[in-house]
């Protein structure tokens, strides 16, 4: 640790004593050098000790006061004047100014060379530098010791012990320390500091280092993306936070988080591939169960949730957040629909909703426990999502209810829905597939717009006459007339059944 003014004058061989500025005895001295110029503050920096024979010290009381105040303004550690050498009489005003500024004013015996003071300060600085270097090496050694698979808790514990501060990571409404992840509400003191951080970061020019306005002298450092967060350093009583060491600790934590994020991203991609094979039925059931067990999903019933999305990044973030909470899951985004597989427990669905924007809605399937039922669960979840949208309410969560369809008359099972859809719309499905036409979607939009030619044509981005031709072709292929109420009802129910069983996209 750097030597203080008090420690310096306590060395008997230096024969240096204090004559004013006693309140600054605790100042650290980073360096000491001689300057005989009349304005030494132009060349001096913070925590530096000025040594002078007195040639540069002015003689008038006003000039001496300005001399003291100017050196105090640049953060000088103190002034050591050789006694008696070339200094004029030190006025009472000069001594009073030193007391007010808390700038130690020292007198050094004439037989003591200034180099002795400089060597003492330099020696202390070297020892401090060696101690800091050793501490920095230990900080980075912890990064090698604790693997990403152990989580960040052990690393935080080691770094906290090294720095003698409590280290806490604040990310959204969650905090993480050596005890794990928990809500801010469970730690009022940390919550208060986190509020101070948010207030500071909402300024026009936020900084990466924030000094919090509290009695502990706590500091906050922004941790970079991915998963941006804030590192809080809460000082132990009686200890000062070393900003340099804290920044090194923040670099170690950021590197560990980046490595953990890379591992999670790889797990997300592998999980998406597994989810796709489960949905497409291209994986053996035994292999599928084994892989689900590896992801903490094989020993419990499952739920499948669906949500419409155009921003895939928020779902990638969701994976990282759920993984950090230890919640097993699989996630896949297909055609602007996000699908997630989670354990069949309310905590899982609540966790998904808590990490999504408040405008997001999800549909949830019935619980299932067979790999072969994954596709059916996906259709259930998407149908539940569609039902929630049809109702036009503000509810974020809709569960699949086989006895409650959008119109109340559809079959309960997906297989029966497919039979109904193919019986009525089979010719259209075949025609669209062979001709790459859009008769089915045209029929759907036309009916959804209550048979308004103008609105339906605008929504399909086609001319009205084009839509007229398509609807005439639909009537020919299905054998049903859209001027007949019974035929319209049958076509509408068949469309709903086709959506419910996945024959056409919802």
Secondary structure, DSSP 8 states (H G I E B T S, - for coil): ---BHHHHHT-GGG-EEEEE-GGGTT-B-SEEEE--STTGGGT--TTEEEEE-STTS-SSHHHHHHHHHHHHHTT--EEEEEETSS-----HHHHHHHHHHT-EEEEEETTS-HHHHHHHHHHHHHHHHHHHHHHHHHHHHHHHHS-GGG-SHHHHHHHHHHHTEEEEEEETTEEEETTEEEEGGG-HHHHHHHHHHHHHHTSTT--SEEE-SSTT--EEEEE-SSS-EEEEEEE-TT----HHHHHHHHHHHHHHHHHHHHHHHHHHHHHHHHHHHHHHT-S-HHHHHHHHHHTT-SSS-EEEEEEE-S-HHHHHHHHHHHHHTT--EEEEEETTEEEEEEESSHHHHHHHHHTS-TT--EEE---B--GGGHHHHHHHHHHHHHHHHHHT---SEEE--TT--SSS-S-SSHHHHHHHHHHHHHHHHHHHHHH---HHHHHHHHHHTTT-HHHHHHHHTS-HHHHHHHHHHHHHHHT--TTSHHHHHHHHHHHHHHHHHTSS--
